[in-house]
Amino acid sequence: MSLPPCPKCNSEYVYQDQELMICPECGYEWNPTEVAEEEALDIRDSNGTRLQDGDKITFIKDLKVKGSSQVLKIGTKAVIRRMVEGKDHQLDCRVDGAGEMMITAAFVKKA
């Protein structure tokens, strides 16, 4: 019987103790039978406020749209559809007047 790797450190040396799974490398314990919420990404706006899916945001500076001559002006509003892990663009947003696009969290603030 193969056990899932540790969700924190990705170690394969996981063992089961009754209903809990335990990682001996990092000490993380979890219950695999519970419906676990996805690990929320800790993505913060330019002010340090934590962002979540569905939040409304505004741009804090003018941004050029890559591959287009369009410029998104300061104060443009958007809604976060989902957040993704990445170093360049963390927010998949629906921008007013521009459609769907990926945005870097450092250039927005929570509305």
N, C-alpha and C positions, 0 to 999 in steps of 0.2 A: 504494500500500500504506500503510495507516494503522498507526501504531505506538501502543501503549498509553501513557497518560499516566504520568508519574513517580509511583510509589507514595508517595514521601516528601512532595513539594511540589505534586503534581498539575499539573505543568507539561506543556504540550503540545509543547514543543520538545525532544523526545527523539530521539536518533539511535542507530543500531546500529553497533557496531564488532566485527566478526566475530560471536561468539556473545553478546556482552554488549550490554545496552541502557544508554545513558548519558544522564544529564540534565545539560545544560550550566549550568542555573541553580543547582542545589544540589550537583552533583558526585556524586550517587548513582549507583552502578553495580549492575546485577542481571542475572541470567541467566533469561530468561523460560521456557526449556525445562525447567529444574529444577522439581521440584514444591516450590514454596515453602510453608513453613509460614505460616499466617496470622500477621500481625503481632500479637503478644501485647499485650494491653492492660496497661498498668502501673497496676494497681489495688491499693492497699495498705490494710490494716486500720488500726485505731486505734493500733496499736503500730508501724506502718511496715513490717510484714511483707508481702511480695508475695503476693497471692492468685492461685490458678489454678482452673480448672474441676475439680470433684471434691473440693476441699478441704472439710474439716469446720470449721465456725465456731460460735462461741457469742456471744450478745448481751452487751454490756457495760452496758446500761441497759434499763429497761422501755420498750417501744415500743407505742404505741396503733396498732391496725390501722385504716387509713383506711376510713371507711364502715361501721364495725362497733363494737360496744361491747367487743370482745375486746382484751386487753392481753397482749403477749408479754413474759414476765418475764425479768429478768436471768438469764443462765446457760442460757437456752433454746438447744438445739442445732439446727443446720441444715446442709444439704449444698448447696454451690454447683453448680447445674446448668450454668449458663453465665454469662459476664460480658458486659455490654453497655456501650457507650460512652454516657455521659449524665451530666448534672450532678446529677440528683436521685437516681436509683436505679441502681446499677451492677451489682448481683448478683441474678440470677434463681435463687431458692433453693427447696428443699423443706424446710419448717420442721416439726419434730416437733410433732404435735398440731394444726397449723394449716393444713397443705397448702402449695400453691405460692404464692409471692409475691415481689415485688421488694423488695430491702433496700438501704439506703445503706451503703457500706463503712465509713464513719466510726463506725458503731454496733456493729461486730462485731470480734472478734479470732479469729485462727486457733487452732483447738483442738489 
